[in-house]
Amino acid sequence: MGVLLYNLTLAVIGAATVYVQRHRLPLRGLFGYLMAVVGLASVFAYLFYRRPTEPLDPMFAAMRMMAYGLFLHLPVLLGAWGWLDREKRPRQAVAMAAVAVAIVAVAIDAFFIEPTALEVNEVTVAVPGLEAPLTVAVLADIQTERPGAYERGAMELALAAKPDLIVMPGDYVHAFTEAEYAEGMVAFRELVKQVGLRAPLGVYAVAGNVDIVGKWVEMFEGTGVETATVTRTFHPRPDVAITALTLVDSFDTQLKVPAQDGLHIVVGHGPDFALGEVHADLLVAGHTHGGQLWPFSAMVKLAQPYVAGLYQHDPATQIYVSRGTGYWGPPMRLMAPAEITRIVLT
């Protein structure tokens, strides 16, 4: 309801702005500023005065509404304003039209192409002493409101990688209300069962920051997926250890994780734990979405030690940070395509 009211408010102010401009009424420039002020005010009002039935994560909704304002209402307003000014200010009209077209072009890519154009990336990690190659599929930040065909495709791609094990670094269902979250959990669990998300050495899931504490594990009940509500180490094979971190531990830059015999993989949601004393061959994380939207990816680099891809953390350890398959806030990605990753340990 809040999103609808927000868009209606901007539509009314935008129409009023065009009307004033067309009829050359006094203070017509004021309406442009008024639209911006009302748009921002609507976002903040929604944040601070939302009803209990509104989003669990109000900032998620706020970012989405701001995206509607920028990519839907702004180009329409610029195009209309430029058209009305085409005779009096032709250069300004052309500039406005060009900006409007550029915004629409970016919106088409960011809303309709990149969010669902899943890349399947393969990386190779050399592990000294590993007797035989081992393949890990990374399925991170699914972060969907309504589990469906796209999420099914992502899981099937992970299975198609023929992994020995699958790791899921958190963020599964990102719903607007508790009722929607409950529905999303049921749908997600059924999808995991239908797809048959399994691997010879197991599937391991940890909590992300959008997963509700104490509830998220219900998504994996009866699926065979191993979950970690406390930091723990699994031994699917005597020579393989998987340490699954809690959400809090994944953001702990002072975390200590002892070494294990044989291959040791540590999985957490945020990549911050890599800065602690973590003794492992491979670290796997998500959370960053690879920045999700350029140029915000530059800001993510200021907040996170690693943003996306494979990094040599120290001489003995590498870390892979997945861009994930879903999104936070507006349903868009720009220069940070969604991915499934196949890591081959040799």
KAQUIKA-V373960 format. One record per residue. RES is the residue in one letter. SS is DSSP state (hx for helix, st for strand, lp for the rest). D_CENTER is the distance of its C-alpha to the mean C-alpha in whole Angstrom. Layout:
((RES & SS & D_CENTER) (RES & SS & D_CENTER))
This chain:
((M & lp & 23) (G & hx & 22) (V & hx & 20) (L & hx & 23) (L & hx & 26) (Y & hx & 23) (N & hx & 24) (L & hx & 27) (T & hx & 28) (L & hx & 27) (A & hx & 28) (V & hx & 32) (I & hx & 32) (G & hx & 31) (A & hx & 34) (A & hx & 36) (T & hx & 35) (V & hx & 36) (Y & hx & 39) (V & hx & 40) (Q & hx & 40) (R & hx & 42) (H & lp & 45) (R & lp & 45) (L & lp & 45) (P & lp & 45) (L & lp & 42) (R & hx & 40) (G & hx & 38) (L & hx & 37) (F & hx & 35) (G & hx & 32) (Y & hx & 32) (L & hx & 32) (M & hx & 29) (A & hx & 27) (V & hx & 28) (V & hx & 28) (G & hx & 24) (L & hx & 23) (A & hx & 26) (S & hx & 24) (V & hx & 21) (F & hx & 22) (A & hx & 25) (Y & hx & 22) (L & hx & 20) (F & hx & 24) (Y & lp & 26) (R & lp & 23) (R & lp & 25) (P & lp & 24) (T & lp & 23) (E & lp & 20) (P & lp & 17) (L & lp & 16) (D & lp & 14) (P & hx & 16) (M & hx & 14) (F & hx & 11) (A & hx & 14) (A & hx & 15) (M & hx & 13) (R & hx & 13) (M & hx & 17) (M & hx & 17) (A & hx & 15) (Y & hx & 18) (G & hx & 20) (L & hx & 20) (F & hx & 19) (L & hx & 21) (H & hx & 24) (L & hx & 25) (P & hx & 25) (V & hx & 28) (L & hx & 29) (L & hx & 30) (G & hx & 31) (A & hx & 34) (W & hx & 35) (G & hx & 35) (W & hx & 37) (L & hx & 40) (D & lp & 40) (R & lp & 41) (E & lp & 45) (K & lp & 45) (R & lp & 42) (P & hx & 41) (R & hx & 40) (Q & hx & 37) (A & hx & 37) (V & hx & 36) (A & hx & 33) (M & hx & 32) (A & hx & 32) (A & hx & 30) (V & hx & 27) (A & hx & 27) (V & hx & 27) (A & hx & 24) (I & hx & 22) (V & hx & 22) (A & hx & 22) (V & hx & 18) (A & hx & 17) (I & hx & 18) (D & hx & 16) (A & hx & 13) (F & hx & 13) (F & hx & 15) (I & hx & 15) (E & hx & 12) (P & hx & 10) (T & hx & 12) (A & lp & 14) (L & lp & 13) (E & st & 15) (V & st & 17) (N & st & 17) (E & st & 20) (V & st & 21) (T & st & 24) (V & st & 25) (A & lp & 29) (V & lp & 30) (P & lp & 33) (G & lp & 35) (L & lp & 33) (E & lp & 36) (A & lp & 34) (P & lp & 30) (L & st & 27) (T & st & 24) (V & st & 21) (A & st & 18) (V & st & 14) (L & lp & 12) (A & lp & 9) (D & lp & 6) (I & lp & 7) (Q & lp & 6) (T & st & 9) (E & lp & 12) (R & lp & 14) (P & lp & 14) (G & lp & 16) (A & hx & 18) (Y & hx & 14) (E & hx & 13) (R & hx & 17) (G & hx & 17) (A & hx & 14) (M & hx & 16) (E & hx & 19) (L & hx & 18) (A & hx & 18) (L & hx & 21) (A & hx & 22) (A & lp & 22) (K & lp & 25) (P & lp & 23) (D & lp & 25) (L & st & 23) (I & st & 19) (V & st & 17) (M & st & 13) (P & lp & 12) (G & lp & 11) (D & lp & 8) (Y & lp & 10) (V & st & 11) (H & lp & 10) (A & lp & 13) (F & lp & 15) (T & lp & 18) (E & hx & 20) (A & hx & 21) (E & hx & 18) (Y & hx & 17) (A & hx & 20) (E & hx & 20) (G & hx & 16) (M & hx & 18) (V & hx & 21) (A & hx & 19) (F & hx & 17) (R & hx & 20) (E & hx & 22) (L & hx & 20) (V & hx & 19) (K & hx & 23) (Q & hx & 24) (V & hx & 22) (G & lp & 24) (L & lp & 21) (R & lp & 23) (A & lp & 25) (P & lp & 28) (L & lp & 27) (G & lp & 24) (V & st & 21) (Y & st & 19) (A & st & 17) (V & lp & 16) (A & lp & 14) (G & lp & 11) (N & lp & 11) (V & lp & 10) (D & lp & 13) (I & lp & 16) (V & lp & 19) (G & lp & 22) (K & lp & 20) (W & hx & 17) (V & hx & 20) (E & hx & 21) (M & hx & 19) (F & hx & 20) (E & lp & 24) (G & lp & 26) (T & lp & 24) (G & lp & 25) (V & lp & 22) (E & st & 22) (T & st & 21) (A & lp & 21) (T & lp & 22) (V & lp & 24) (T & lp & 23) (R & st & 25) (T & st & 26) (F & st & 27) (H & st & 30) (P & st & 29) (R & st & 32) (P & lp & 35) (D & lp & 33) (V & st & 30) (A & st & 28) (I & st & 24) (T & st & 23) (A & st & 20) (L & lp & 19) (T & lp & 19) (L & hx & 16) (V & hx & 19) (D & hx & 20) (S & hx & 17) (F & lp & 17) (D & lp & 21) (T & lp & 22) (Q & lp & 25) (L & lp & 25) (K & st & 27) (V & st & 27) (P & lp & 30) (A & lp & 31) (Q & lp & 31) (D & lp & 34) (G & lp & 33) (L & st & 29) (H & st & 27) (I & st & 23) (V & st & 21) (V & st & 17) (G & lp & 15) (H & lp & 12) (G & lp & 12) (P & hx & 14) (D & hx & 17) (F & hx & 19) (A & hx & 20) (L & hx & 22) (G & lp & 25) (E & st & 27) (V & st & 25) (H & lp & 28) (A & lp & 26) (D & lp & 26) (L & st & 22) (L & st & 19) (V & st & 16) (A & st & 13) (G & lp & 9) (H & lp & 7) (T & lp & 7) (H & hx & 5) (G & hx & 8) (G & hx & 9) (Q & lp & 7) (L & st & 10) (W & lp & 13) (P & lp & 15) (F & lp & 13) (S & hx & 12) (A & hx & 16) (M & hx & 15) (V & hx & 12) (K & hx & 15) (L & hx & 18) (A & hx & 16) (Q & lp & 15) (P & lp & 17) (Y & lp & 15) (V & lp & 12) (A & lp & 12) (G & st & 15) (L & st & 18) (Y & st & 20) (Q & st & 24) (H & st & 23) (D & st & 27) (P & lp & 30) (A & lp & 29) (T & st & 25) (Q & st & 23) (I & st & 19) (Y & st & 16) (V & st & 12) (S & lp & 10) (R & lp & 7) (G & lp & 6) (T & lp & 7) (G & lp & 5) (Y & lp & 3) (W & lp & 4) (G & lp & 8) (P & lp & 10) (P & lp & 9) (M & lp & 9) (R & lp & 9) (L & st & 12) (M & lp & 13) (A & lp & 10) (P & lp & 10) (A & lp & 9) (E & st & 11) (I & st & 13) (T & st & 15) (R & st & 19) (I & st & 20) (V & st & 24) (L & st & 26) (T & lp & 30))
